Amino acid sequence: MNQLRRIARLSRRPVVFDLHGLGFIEEIESDLTVGARIVGISQSLRRLSSSIGATAIIVANPTLHPIMKWINRRSYPVFGMTDVSRFCPNGSSVTLGSEVTKIQVLYAGNLVKRQGVELLLQSIRNLLREGNHFEFTIVGSIGKNTIAYEEWKREFTDRPVQFLEYIPYEKIPDYYRGADVLVIPRPFTISTYLAFPQKLLDYMASGRTVVATDIAPHRFALESPPAGILFSPSTKGLLDALKQSDDKRIRMILSGRARKIAVEQYCHLRQTKRIFSLFNEIVGEHKWSSGIGE
């Protein structure tokens, strides 16, 4: 990073960082060994220190932006983007579960601790004891604990829960369209507070009901006007939220609002125009050499 800045300074070119999170915080809170965490923290801090002298920083997370403004005053907000033509309500879909009359709930993402999959599984256990008409699909394998994962599969073998370790990226929108409810069970940690998960915006663009923990980044996207069901990061909170999603009328209202917000605020075409405009502003203000006609 320092070498890049040195070359940019000599050639009179701006250096712009695109920042989505603070890696050293994620490393501290990870399940990795102490040695691996130390290496990751060191690498992350070196990258972050380089951003202090950058011409500008584009920040993708609403809760991270105020922090980066303190580190580098030329930090600009471009909060997330999603391809609203790919992630959309209409198109081919994958049939989830075994009974079309049941509400299909999907979680898609990695299985590291901060994603809250264990919270989701405990809520599923409690919900199924009550005999509710839900079926669940959990997609993902990155960050999994193999022993725990196999135990989950054995536990839910004869219950309406399926585990899929991998699906091709191009098929993900089809799985989203096959669901009635898309869930984000992230607990509150410093990492999740400073993150704006991509799947949240993809979920919203897909026009399905989003059920997410009531933490700041999720509130930013879903709270006003209500475009999803927010719940306290607890087993009871998620259990109550899933029960709310049992109402088809509520699902229709919230999914429509979520899609509208995704199109109006997070469409990748709109956001890339915003970034292009920022680049023009940065180059213009600093009169950087274009390398053309000189």
C-alpha positions in Angstrom: 0.0 0.0 0.0 2.8 2.4 0.9 4.5 1.7 -2.4 1.2 2.3 -4.3 0.9 5.7 -2.6 4.5 6.6 -3.4 4.0 5.8 -7.1 0.8 7.7 -7.2 2.4 10.7 -5.6 5.3 10.6 -8.1 2.9 10.2 -11.1 0.4 12.8 -9.7 -2.4 10.3 -9.5 -5.1 10.2 -6.8 -5.4 7.1 -4.5 -8.9 6.2 -3.5 -9.7 3.4 -1.0 -12.9 1.4 -1.1 -13.6 0.3 2.5 -16.3 -2.2 3.6 -15.2 -2.9 7.1 -12.4 -3.0 9.7 -10.6 -6.3 9.1 -8.7 -6.2 12.4 -11.9 -6.1 14.4 -13.2 -9.1 12.5 -9.9 -10.9 13.2 -10.1 -10.1 16.9 -13.6 -11.5 17.1 -13.0 -14.5 14.8 -12.7 -18.2 15.8 -9.2 -18.5 14.3 -6.1 -19.5 16.3 -4.3 -16.8 18.2 -1.4 -17.0 15.7 -3.7 -16.6 12.7 -5.5 -13.7 14.3 -2.3 -11.9 15.0 -1.2 -12.2 11.4 -4.6 -11.0 10.2 -4.7 -8.1 12.6 -1.2 -6.9 11.5 -2.1 -7.1 7.8 -5.4 -5.2 8.4 -3.8 -2.5 10.5 -1.1 -1.9 7.8 -3.9 -1.5 5.2 -5.8 0.8 7.4 -2.8 3.0 8.2 -2.3 3.5 4.5 -5.8 4.9 4.1 -5.0 7.8 6.4 -3.0 9.5 3.7 -5.3 8.5 0.8 -6.8 11.1 -1.5 -10.2 9.8 -0.5 -12.0 6.9 0.9 -15.3 5.5 -0.3 -17.1 3.9 2.7 -19.8 1.2 2.0 -21.2 1.0 5.6 -23.4 3.6 7.3 -22.0 2.9 10.8 -18.4 2.9 9.7 -18.6 6.2 7.8 -18.4 8.5 10.9 -15.4 6.6 12.1 -13.6 6.9 8.8 -14.4 10.7 8.6 -12.4 11.0 11.8 -9.5 9.1 10.3 -9.7 10.8 6.9 -12.0 13.8 6.4 -12.3 13.0 2.7 -14.4 9.9 3.4 -17.5 9.6 1.2 -20.6 7.5 1.8 -21.7 5.1 -0.9 -23.7 2.6 1.2 -24.0 -0.7 -0.6 -25.3 -1.7 -4.0 -27.1 -4.6 -5.5 -27.9 -5.7 -9.1 -31.7 -5.2 -9.0 -32.1 -6.8 -12.4 -30.5 -10.1 -11.2 -32.0 -10.0 -7.7 -35.6 -9.4 -8.5 -39.0 -10.9 -7.7 -39.7 -12.3 -11.2 -37.8 -15.1 -12.9 -37.0 -18.7 -12.5 -37.0 -20.1 -8.9 -35.9 -23.2 -7.1 -38.5 -25.0 -5.1 -37.5 -25.2 -1.5 -38.7 -27.7 1.1 -41.1 -30.5 0.5 -44.5 -28.8 0.9 -45.6 -25.8 -1.1 -48.2 -24.9 1.5 -45.5 -24.3 4.1 -43.7 -21.0 4.6 -40.2 -21.4 3.2 -37.4 -19.7 5.3 -34.0 -19.3 3.8 -30.6 -18.4 5.3 -27.7 -17.9 2.8 -24.2 -17.0 3.9 -21.2 -18.2 5.7 -21.2 -20.1 8.9 -18.7 -18.1 11.0 -19.9 -17.3 14.5 -20.8 -13.7 13.9 -23.5 -14.7 11.3 -25.7 -16.1 14.1 -26.6 -19.5 12.6 -26.6 -21.1 16.0 -29.2 -18.5 17.1 -31.3 -19.4 14.0 -31.0 -23.2 14.7 -32.2 -22.7 18.3 -35.1 -20.7 17.2 -36.0 -23.4 14.7 -35.9 -26.0 17.4 -38.3 -24.0 19.5 -40.6 -23.2 16.6 -40.9 -26.8 15.5 -41.8 -27.9 19.0 -44.9 -25.7 18.6 -45.8 -27.4 15.3 -45.8 -24.3 13.1 -45.9 -24.7 9.3 -42.4 -23.6 8.4 -39.6 -25.2 6.5 -36.0 -24.0 6.5 -33.1 -24.1 4.1 -29.6 -23.2 5.3 -27.1 -22.5 2.5 -23.4 -22.1 3.1 -20.2 -23.8 4.2 -17.5 -21.2 4.5 -16.3 -21.0 8.2 -18.1 -24.1 9.2 -17.1 -26.3 12.1 -17.2 -29.7 10.5 -18.1 -31.6 13.7 -20.9 -29.2 14.6 -22.2 -29.1 11.0 -22.5 -32.9 10.9 -24.3 -32.9 14.2 -26.8 -30.3 12.9 -27.5 -32.4 9.9 -28.0 -35.5 12.0 -30.3 -33.6 14.4 -32.5 -32.3 11.7 -32.5 -35.4 9.5 -36.2 -36.1 9.9 -37.3 -32.5 10.4 -38.2 -29.8 7.8 -34.7 -28.4 7.7 -32.2 -28.9 4.8 -28.5 -27.9 4.6 -26.9 -27.1 1.3 -23.1 -26.5 1.4 -22.7 -24.9 -2.0 -24.7 -23.4 -4.8 -23.3 -21.6 -7.8 -23.5 -17.8 -7.5 -25.6 -17.5 -10.7 -28.2 -19.7 -9.1 -28.5 -17.7 -5.8 -31.3 -15.4 -7.1 -33.4 -18.4 -8.0 -33.1 -19.7 -4.4 -34.1 -16.3 -3.0 -37.2 -16.3 -5.3 -38.1 -19.8 -4.0 -38.3 -18.5 -0.4 -41.1 -16.6 1.4 -38.8 -15.3 4.1 -35.1 -14.5 4.0 -33.4 -14.3 7.4 -30.3 -12.5 8.8 -29.7 -13.7 12.4 -26.5 -11.7 13.1 -25.9 -11.0 16.8 -24.6 -7.6 18.0 -20.8 -7.5 17.9 -18.4 -4.7 17.0 -17.9 -6.5 13.6 -21.6 -6.7 12.8 -22.1 -3.1 14.0 -19.6 -1.9 11.5 -20.8 -4.1 8.6 -23.5 -3.6 6.0 -24.1 -7.2 4.7 -24.4 -7.6 1.0 -27.1 -10.2 1.4 -29.3 -7.7 3.1 -29.5 -5.6 0.0 -29.8 -8.7 -2.3 -32.6 -10.0 -0.1 -34.4 -6.7 -0.3 -34.0 -6.5 -4.1 -35.4 -10.0 -4.4 -38.8 -8.8 -3.2 -39.1 -11.2 -0.3 -39.8 -10.6 3.4 -36.6 -9.9 5.3 -36.3 -10.9 8.9 -33.2 -9.4 10.5 -31.7 -8.7 13.9 -32.4 -5.2 15.3 -28.8 -3.8 15.0 -27.8 -0.5 13.5 -26.9 -1.5 9.9 -30.1 -3.5 9.5 -32.2 -0.6 11.0 -30.5 1.8 8.5 -32.0 -0.2 5.6 -35.2 -1.6 7.0 -36.6 0.7 9.7 -38.0 3.7 7.9 -40.4 3.0 6.3 -40.7 -0.5 7.8 -39.4 -2.8 5.0 -38.7 -5.9 7.1 -39.2 -7.5 10.5 -36.5 -6.5 13.0 -36.1 -8.5 16.1 -33.9 -8.4 19.2 -30.8 -10.7 18.8 -32.2 -13.5 20.9 -33.9 -16.8 20.4 -37.2 -15.4 21.5 -36.8 -12.4 19.3 -36.3 -14.5 16.2 -39.0 -16.9 17.2 -41.5 -14.0 17.5 -40.3 -12.4 14.2 -40.9 -15.7 12.3 -44.3 -16.0 13.8 -45.1 -12.4 12.5 -44.0 -13.5 9.0 -46.7 -16.1 9.1 -49.1 -13.4 8.0 -49.2 -13.3 4.2 -50.5 -9.7 4.1 -47.6 -8.5 6.2 -45.2 -10.4 3.9 -46.7 -8.7 0.8 -46.5 -5.2 2.3 -42.9 -5.6 3.6 -41.5 -7.3 0.5 -42.9 -4.6 -1.7 -41.4 -1.9 0.3 -38.0 -3.7 0.5 -37.9 -4.0 -3.3 -38.8 -0.4 -3.8 -36.1 0.8 -1.4 -33.5 -1.4 -3.1 -34.4 -0.1 -6.6 -34.4 3.6 -5.5 -31.4 3.6 -3.2 -29.1 0.7 -3.8 -29.4 -0.1 -7.5 -25.8 -0.8 -8.7 -26.3 1.5 -11.7 -27.3 4.4 -9.4 -24.4 3.7 -7.0 -21.7 3.4 -9.7 -22.8 6.7 -11.1 -22.3 8.1 -7.6 -18.8 6.7 -7.4 -18.0 8.0 -10.9 -19.2 11.4 -9.9 -17.0 11.3 -6.8 -14.0 10.3 -8.9 -14.6 13.3 -11.2 -14.8 15.6 -8.2 -11.6 14.2 -6.7 -9.7 14.5 -9.9 -11.1 18.0 -10.7 -10.4 19.4 -7.2 -6.8 18.2 -7.1 -6.0 18.9 -10.8 -4.4 15.6 -11.2 -2.5 14.9 -14.4 -4.6 12.9 -16.8 -1.6 11.9 -18.8 -3.4 13.0 -22.0 -2.1 15.9 -24.1 0.8 16.7 -21.8 
